[in-house]
Amino acid sequence: MAHQYDVIIVGGGHNGLVAAAYLGRAGRKVLVLERRELVGGCAVTEPVWPGYRVSTASYLTSLMQQRIVDELELESFGYVVDAKDPAFFSPFPDGRHLFMWQDEKRTLEEIAKFSKRDAEAFPRYEAYLERLARVVESLLLITPPPFPPSGPLDLIEHLKLLARFKGLNPSDLTGLVKIFTQSAADLLDEWFESPEVKVTLATDGVIGANGGPRSQGTAYILMHHCMGGVGGKRGLWGFVRGGMGAVSEAIAASARRYDVTIRTDAPVRRILVSNGLARGVVLEGGEEITARAVASNVDPPTTFLRLVGDGQLDPEFAAAIRRFRCEGTSLKINLALNGLPEFLAYPGAPGPQHRATMHICPSIEYVERAWDDAKYGRPSERPLLEMTVPTMYDPSLAPPGRHVMGIFLQYAPYTLKDATWDELREPFANRVLDLIAEYAPNIRSIVEEMQVLTPLDLERRFGITGGNIFHGEMSLDQMFVLRPVAGWARYRTPVRGLYLCGSGAHPGGGVMGAPGFNAAREMLKDL
Ligand SMILES: Cc1cc2nc3c(=O)[nH]c(=O)nc-3n(C[C@H](O)[C@H](O)[C@H](O)COP(=O)(O)OP(=O)(O)OC[C@H]3O[C@@H](n4cnc5c(N)ncnc54)[C@H](O)[C@@H]3O)c2cc1C
């Protein structure tokens, strides 16, 4: 039977678009079906209030792979990033503050305010993380080797993998093994003494994580956040001009150049499978579209348990997908402001603090306590806040004199013990404003509009199961050869002709394009 397309991609998140662009570039006839009215998934810019354009979910870029930016010529389609400087601003309750700048000398002066020893250690720590991150980064754009290995050819692939580590000296090799299993707090304790320096660096270890800074595995998440860069400078994060949707729009424009068809408002109800072979999709409206292959940009539980259906799956595989952990603990608040927060620890506005990621989290113990609440099904009494003001770099995102501020928050567990998010949404958001007011008392007077996206709202709006921002926990037992499940980490699935191309596949979440890139490479071997 003649198919209408070579490949249908379910979901127009940035990874689905990357996969589509590479498949189109290789001459395949591709259709992308996105359920929402706009492409981008968790990388979107939305007109939440008149005159405002808001990165409703993701808000900063760093991980986006330079190879993809270059090959898809994203800059010619409007992809521009302003590197954040300063990187971080941490106000503390005792009135002190800490900045981290692009310029290392300035950062060391700041750290020395808290500890001269830490200032001496910082360049060595950065160089160490960079050496480890470089090795791990080289794994982002590869397909994980077959696991468990089942013959000499598979073993050769594992040996090739080991060869990537040969440049590391013995102590770095030890460090690499440790970083996969350590907590962020343990890693930082080895290097630093100042609680303020440690907590400023520890936040990267818990963003999106189901764990506190003392939970094993958070050191890896910390390193995960150091793997990218902006403008060739490793570890820098930046604001995308036009908001995060501009990343997705640039990828979509690149894909269209290769004749990829992108349909929005096109929710897929079912992936059609007959005799173990994917042969197309059915849309919510009943329209049936056929293809030689289907790639899902949607998370693994939704892909397999809802769109394919239990009946088409091997029971053991279905059980493994059901065990795939994907409950989130992150919450996002987007604000329209008629001014800027004025911090007691660094008065004045506007100032460099507003150009940085502003942290409300005074110590590692504070963050660990915040996690303790979440462990038992309660949103943190005093959460960790990461606040950004993209309008400091791109004023076009708001009317003149107005600002957008994003608050990314840990921890807000998807499953609550004694309440529902529909009940807690407003009181919790108010508690967050009260917390900010302890550091910046004018906050309430400058808020004009507020959008609160609890994990339940993230699930509803972006279609991510459990509101998990990475499509599934990034814990060691769900990474690399185990993502999403052992035996199926190579983008193919037990359903022939069905592939995974989203963050539920290696190397996981973040706006990096890597799962889409890798999936396209594997699909092109088969099609
Ligand atoms: C609140 C939040 C903050 C974040 N902050 C950052 C950050 O600052 N920087 C960073 O790098 N990462 C961040 N992340 C993580 C990052 O945004 C995601 O990991 C990444 O964007 C996921 O991309 P994806 O293409 O794999 O999937 P998604 O973006 O989830 O795309 C999947 C697409 O599939 C669509 N879809 C779902 N079901 C169907 C269906 N039945 N039919 C058709 N289409 C369907 C969805 O609408 C969506 O467009 C954040 C995520 C969230 C939620």
The ligand as an SDF file (V2000), in Angstrom:
LIG
                    3D

 53 58  0  0  0  0  0  0  0  0999 V2000
    8.3680   24.7070   33.3940 C   0  0  0  0  0  0  0  0  0  0  0  0
    9.5520   24.1870   32.6160 C   0  0  0  0  0  0  0  0  0  0  0  0
   10.7550   24.8700   32.6560 C   0  0  0  0  0  0  0  0  0  0  0  0
   11.8590   24.3900   31.9580 C   0  0  0  0  0  0  0  0  0  0  0  0
   13.0080   25.1460   31.8970 N   0  0  0  0  0  0  0  0  0  0  0  0
   13.9880   24.7820   31.0530 C   0  0  0  0  0  0  0  0  0  0  0  0
   15.0360   25.6960   30.7420 C   0  0  0  0  0  0  0  0  0  0  0  0
   15.0400   26.8540   31.1860 O   0  0  0  0  0  0  0  0  0  0  0  0
   16.0080   25.2810   29.8850 N   0  0  0  0  0  0  0  0  0  0  0  0
   16.0130   24.0170   29.3450 C   0  0  0  0  0  0  0  0  0  0  0  0
   16.9400   23.6860   28.5860 O   0  0  0  0  0  0  0  0  0  0  0  0
   14.9990   23.1470   29.5920 N   0  0  0  0  0  0  0  0  0  0  0  0
   13.9850   23.5180   30.3990 C   0  0  0  0  0  0  0  0  0  0  0  0
   12.9030   22.6970   30.5880 N   0  0  0  0  0  0  0  0  0  0  0  0
   12.9200   21.3530   29.9880 C   0  0  0  0  0  0  0  0  0  0  0  0
   12.6810   21.4010   28.4970 C   0  0  0  0  0  0  0  0  0  0  0  0
   11.8320   22.4680   28.1630 O   0  0  0  0  0  0  0  0  0  0  0  0
   12.0530   20.0970   28.0090 C   0  0  0  0  0  0  0  0  0  0  0  0
   12.7890   18.9910   28.5020 O   0  0  0  0  0  0  0  0  0  0  0  0
   12.0600   20.0400   26.4810 C   0  0  0  0  0  0  0  0  0  0  0  0
   11.5880   21.2540   25.9310 O   0  0  0  0  0  0  0  0  0  0  0  0
   11.2180   18.8840   25.9930 C   0  0  0  0  0  0  0  0  0  0  0  0
   11.2560   18.8940   24.5770 O   0  0  0  0  0  0  0  0  0  0  0  0
   10.6380   17.7310   23.7220 P   0  0  0  0  0  0  0  0  0  0  0  0
   10.6270   18.2030   22.3090 O   0  0  0  0  0  0  0  0  0  0  0  0
   11.3350   16.4570   23.9960 O   0  0  0  0  0  0  0  0  0  0  0  0
    9.1540   17.5470   24.2550 O   0  0  0  0  0  0  0  0  0  0  0  0
    7.9640   18.5970   24.4160 P   0  0  0  0  0  0  0  0  0  0  0  0
    8.4710   19.9670   24.3880 O   0  0  0  0  0  0  0  0  0  0  0  0
    7.1760   18.1510   25.5890 O   0  0  0  0  0  0  0  0  0  0  0  0
    7.1160   18.3700   23.0990 O   0  0  0  0  0  0  0  0  0  0  0  0
    6.1830   17.3380   22.9410 C   0  0  0  0  0  0  0  0  0  0  0  0
    5.0870   17.8570   22.0510 C   0  0  0  0  0  0  0  0  0  0  0  0
    4.1340   16.8310   21.8270 O   0  0  0  0  0  0  0  0  0  0  0  0
    2.8460   17.4330   21.8000 C   0  0  0  0  0  0  0  0  0  0  0  0
    1.8570   16.3870   22.0180 N   0  0  0  0  0  0  0  0  0  0  0  0
    1.5690   15.7230   23.1640 C   0  0  0  0  0  0  0  0  0  0  0  0
    0.5980   14.8230   22.9600 N   0  0  0  0  0  0  0  0  0  0  0  0
    0.2580   14.9090   21.6600 C   0  0  0  0  0  0  0  0  0  0  0  0
   -0.6960   14.2350   20.8340 C   0  0  0  0  0  0  0  0  0  0  0  0
   -1.4970   13.2960   21.3250 N   0  0  0  0  0  0  0  0  0  0  0  0
   -0.7880   14.5890   19.5360 N   0  0  0  0  0  0  0  0  0  0  0  0
    0.0090   15.5490   19.0080 C   0  0  0  0  0  0  0  0  0  0  0  0
    0.9210   16.2220   19.7480 N   0  0  0  0  0  0  0  0  0  0  0  0
    1.0570   15.8980   21.0530 C   0  0  0  0  0  0  0  0  0  0  0  0
    2.9250   18.4550   22.9000 C   0  0  0  0  0  0  0  0  0  0  0  0
    1.9040   19.4280   22.7920 O   0  0  0  0  0  0  0  0  0  0  0  0
    4.3210   19.0130   22.6610 C   0  0  0  0  0  0  0  0  0  0  0  0
    4.3000   20.0760   21.7470 O   0  0  0  0  0  0  0  0  0  0  0  0
   11.7670   23.1780   31.2300 C   0  0  0  0  0  0  0  0  0  0  0  0
   10.5440   22.5150   31.1450 C   0  0  0  0  0  0  0  0  0  0  0  0
    9.4350   23.0070   31.8340 C   0  0  0  0  0  0  0  0  0  0  0  0
    8.1100   22.2950   31.7290 C   0  0  0  0  0  0  0  0  0  0  0  0
  1  2  1  0
  2  3  1  0
  2 52  2  0
  3  4  2  0
  4  5  1  0
  4 50  1  0
  5  6  2  0
  6  7  1  0
  6 13  1  0
  7  8  2  0
  7  9  1  0
  9 10  1  0
 10 11  2  0
 10 12  1  0
 12 13  2  0
 13 14  1  0
 14 15  1  0
 14 50  1  0
 15 16  1  0
 16 17  1  0
 16 18  1  0
 18 19  1  0
 18 20  1  0
 20 21  1  0
 20 22  1  0
 22 23  1  0
 23 24  1  0
 24 25  2  0
 24 26  1  0
 24 27  1  0
 27 28  1  0
 28 29  2  0
 28 30  1  0
 28 31  1  0
 31 32  1  0
 32 33  1  0
 33 34  1  0
 33 48  1  0
 34 35  1  0
 35 36  1  0
 35 46  1  0
 36 37  1  0
 36 45  1  0
 37 38  2  0
 38 39  1  0
 39 40  1  0
 39 45  2  0
 40 41  1  0
 40 42  2  0
 42 43  1  0
 43 44  2  0
 44 45  1  0
 46 47  1  0
 46 48  1  0
 48 49  1  0
 50 51  2  0
 51 52  1  0
 52 53  1  0
M  END
$$$$
